[in-house]
């Protein structure tokens, strides 16, 4: 009986995590593409997009980043997803990326 309650509790938690929106973290199919390092768990929302369950540690922008104007974006993107040159402010992330356009 306790095991059944435990399973029901786990199913309830999984349902909550699935329906509650969290902070957007990664998005690869929208410009500008962006990403983050999450101190918690990344929840996949759909292909190419994830949300951070927990605190966002570092934020990255792959396009229109003043730190990489002279670099080839696609080369940086293929080499490694998270590079120091791509780091941007996490304040109001990712909405702050769209305000600059």
C-alpha positions as CSV (number, residue, x, y, z in Angstrom):
1,X,0.0,0.0,0.0
2,X,2.8,2.4,0.9
3,X,4.6,1.6,-2.4
4,X,1.4,2.4,-4.3
5,X,1.2,5.8,-2.6
6,X,4.9,6.4,-3.4
7,X,4.3,5.6,-7.1
8,X,1.3,7.9,-7.2
9,X,3.3,10.7,-5.5
10,X,6.1,10.3,-8.2
11,X,3.6,10.4,-11.0
12,X,2.1,13.5,-9.5
13,X,5.5,15.2,-9.3
14,X,6.3,14.2,-12.9
15,X,3.0,15.7,-14.0
16,X,3.7,18.9,-12.2
17,X,7.2,19.2,-13.8
18,X,5.7,18.5,-17.2
19,X,3.0,21.2,-17.0
20,X,4.6,24.0,-15.0
21,X,6.6,26.4,-17.2
22,X,10.2,27.2,-16.0
23,X,12.9,29.6,-17.2
24,X,13.8,29.2,-20.8
25,X,17.3,27.9,-21.2
26,X,18.1,26.7,-24.8
27,X,16.5,27.4,-28.1
28,X,18.1,26.4,-31.4
29,X,15.4,26.9,-33.9
30,X,14.7,30.6,-33.3
31,X,17.0,33.5,-34.0
32,X,18.9,34.6,-32.0
33,X,19.7,31.1,-30.8
34,X,20.6,31.1,-27.1
35,X,21.5,28.7,-24.3
36,X,22.4,28.5,-20.7
37,X,24.1,26.4,-18.0
38,X,21.6,25.3,-15.5
39,X,22.4,24.7,-11.8
40,X,19.4,22.4,-11.6
41,X,17.9,20.0,-14.2
42,X,17.1,20.9,-17.9
43,X,13.6,20.0,-18.9
44,X,13.2,19.3,-22.6
45,X,10.1,21.1,-23.8
46,X,10.4,20.0,-27.5
47,X,13.1,19.5,-30.0
48,X,15.7,22.2,-29.7
49,X,14.2,23.9,-26.6
50,X,14.7,23.3,-22.9
51,X,13.8,25.0,-19.6
52,X,15.9,25.2,-16.4
53,X,14.4,23.7,-13.3
54,X,16.6,25.5,-10.8
55,X,18.9,28.5,-11.1
56,X,20.4,29.6,-14.4
57,X,24.2,29.7,-13.9
58,X,25.6,31.2,-17.2
59,X,23.9,32.5,-20.3
60,X,25.0,32.4,-23.9
61,X,23.9,34.0,-27.2
62,X,25.1,32.5,-30.5
63,X,24.1,35.3,-32.8
64,X,24.3,39.1,-32.6
65,X,26.8,38.8,-29.7
66,X,29.2,41.8,-29.5
67,X,31.9,39.5,-28.2
68,X,32.0,37.4,-31.4
69,X,31.5,40.0,-34.2
70,X,34.7,39.0,-35.9
71,X,34.2,35.3,-35.4
72,X,32.3,32.9,-37.6
73,X,29.2,31.9,-35.7
74,X,28.8,28.5,-37.3
75,X,32.4,27.5,-36.5
76,X,32.0,28.5,-32.9
77,X,28.6,26.7,-32.7
78,X,30.1,23.5,-34.1
79,X,33.2,23.5,-31.9
80,X,31.5,23.8,-28.5
81,X,28.1,24.9,-27.4
82,X,29.3,26.9,-24.5
83,X,32.3,29.2,-25.0
84,X,33.4,32.2,-22.9
85,X,33.1,34.5,-26.0
86,X,29.4,33.7,-26.3
87,X,28.6,34.6,-22.7
88,X,26.0,37.3,-22.1
89,X,24.2,38.8,-19.1
90,X,21.6,36.5,-17.4
91,X,19.5,39.5,-16.3
92,X,16.1,39.1,-17.9
93,X,17.3,36.2,-20.0
94,X,16.4,35.4,-22.8
95,X,14.0,38.3,-23.3
96,X,17.0,40.8,-23.1
97,X,18.4,39.2,-26.3
98,X,15.3,40.1,-28.3
99,X,15.1,43.7,-26.9
100,X,18.5,44.5,-28.5
101,X,17.2,43.7,-32.1
